[in-house]
């Protein structure tokens, strides 16, 4: 890929790679010794404040691409960069997860028997942030998403929407530049799903945080800035 | 290290599992403390018997046990005559039995022996020791378990003796023993003219080298050891020490396996949670450090509780009349350090595999099947 070549997700405009929050170029990933090919030359670009939808059915490779971008897995081949770091390198992966990325999963992946506040402290503990400082950030974030009154409640006592909002707060704790959201509305009812989606979109629009959203729901994909259709491990712009 | 704030939270969340680990270490600590305190107490008492008002012990070279040592009357006299010697007290050890009591330690001593001088006489007096033939003197505990009183006749080793007096000593071995005048003991044990050891007090302590050289030059078959040297080299003490530590460490190994099992279960049941920590920015080292610190915390709690249990057991045993003088509640610093070291080592060793396993959890793999 050239420094300025257009790729899916870029909306056709030319942009220097250094100005992108994330990019992937011809990324391949397979499992089971190459027998199960999941990604077959996937490429994308993500700009600051952009909300990019990876839209496709289950098993199409959306989550795998998010995992590669987030440094949770490494590609078989292909280049990728997130916030100027290389998720293929262990040291960069750790730095990415600590400071530049936030993850939101379909099933929230919070620690169920901890309280909302304790869960939100986890990313701050990883980077050694002082408790007072992270407590202030927690108050700020939870007020913003309407969870200020739920800080002392355990996750298991929250509704699905509250859990997902908590997960979004956790993703935002270390002020990342990119949020990777893997089917964040998948386990929620229609109305709650819309609330959670609106929250993610406001993060992109108001705070300039880029969001890559993996979803199988067309209505959410269409509400994003860019839609990349994921089918059999390949991406195509819709 | 702020991430370690998760440790108390994790232990609180899995409190039953943590308590099982704590109990394993606590029992190990209590067992080791009790065994070592009893053994060192017993050794200490034996040491004090030998070291009463003396600096050196002279006995037969290369004997496996002091009971088999023979020092002749002539040799005792020669030792006494050495210019460095202030006092020299021969002592003959023997084992006797009486109906219902197959093993009783018997001490053959001279009337001026410092053990008799330091004893608290319940009946009779030191002046009467050896004054009349056919008399035996009892430690107060021996008198108790033999059911004997002064003036009564008792059977010891198929012979009959009259109890000439009863005295209490601080030393459990002595207090549970019977005392005979040296000559009577030699006759009784068919070891005429022989003693087991000679406890020697020097005029000046710094003359130890000259004394030792003089004894060993004149009698190559004898050895003179300073009390400290003797305690370190005496095979029986070393066997006792070794056995105590071996038994204690075995108890700890069981505790360590308990911690390993606890931590392994803890990791297996938290695979997803550990993956979440990794997603939130925890490094594999931080995850391993969490597991190690949890194990170390379990060990620390186990140590505290174990010491408490051990002390309660020891104090209780000390107050049982039958154990009087045998249990030493004073814990030596070396034992405390050894127990703490062993407990932490076993707990940390028990956490190695769980920590290794936890640090290798791949978040993508663990979170894939939502």
Boltz contact constraints between the chains, C-beta under 6 A:
constraints:
  - contact:
      token1: [A, 67]
      token2: [B, 364]
      max_distance: 6.0
  - contact:
      token1: [A, 72]
      token2: [B, 363]
      max_distance: 6.0
  - contact:
      token1: [A, 72]
      token2: [B, 364]
      max_distance: 6.0
  - contact:
      token1: [A, 73]
      token2: [B, 364]
      max_distance: 6.0
  - contact:
      token1: [A, 94]
      token2: [B, 283]
      max_distance: 6.0
  - contact:
      token1: [A, 97]
      token2: [B, 281]
      max_distance: 6.0
  - contact:
      token1: [A, 98]
      token2: [B, 281]
      max_distance: 6.0
  - contact:
      token1: [A, 103]
      token2: [B, 279]
      max_distance: 6.0
  - contact:
      token1: [A, 106]
      token2: [B, 370]
      max_distance: 6.0
  - contact:
      token1: [A, 107]
      token2: [B, 370]
      max_distance: 6.0
  - contact:
      token1: [A, 109]
      token2: [B, 276]
      max_distance: 6.0
  - contact:
      token1: [A, 111]
      token2: [B, 273]
      max_distance: 6.0
  - contact:
      token1: [A, 113]
      token2: [B, 13]
      max_distance: 6.0
  - contact:
      token1: [A, 122]
      token2: [B, 280]
      max_distance: 6.0
  - contact:
      token1: [A, 123]
      token2: [B, 280]
      max_distance: 6.0
  - contact:
      token1: [A, 123]
      token2: [B, 281]
      max_distance: 6.0
  - contact:
      token1: [A, 125]
      token2: [B, 2]
      max_distance: 6.0
  - contact:
      token1: [A, 125]
      token2: [B, 3]
      max_distance: 6.0
  - contact:
      token1: [A, 126]
      token2: [B, 280]
      max_distance: 6.0
  - contact:
      token1: [A, 126]
      token2: [B, 281]
      max_distance: 6.0
  - contact:
      token1: [A, 126]
      token2: [B, 282]
      max_distance: 6.0
  - contact:
      token1: [A, 128]
      token2: [B, 2]
      max_distance: 6.0
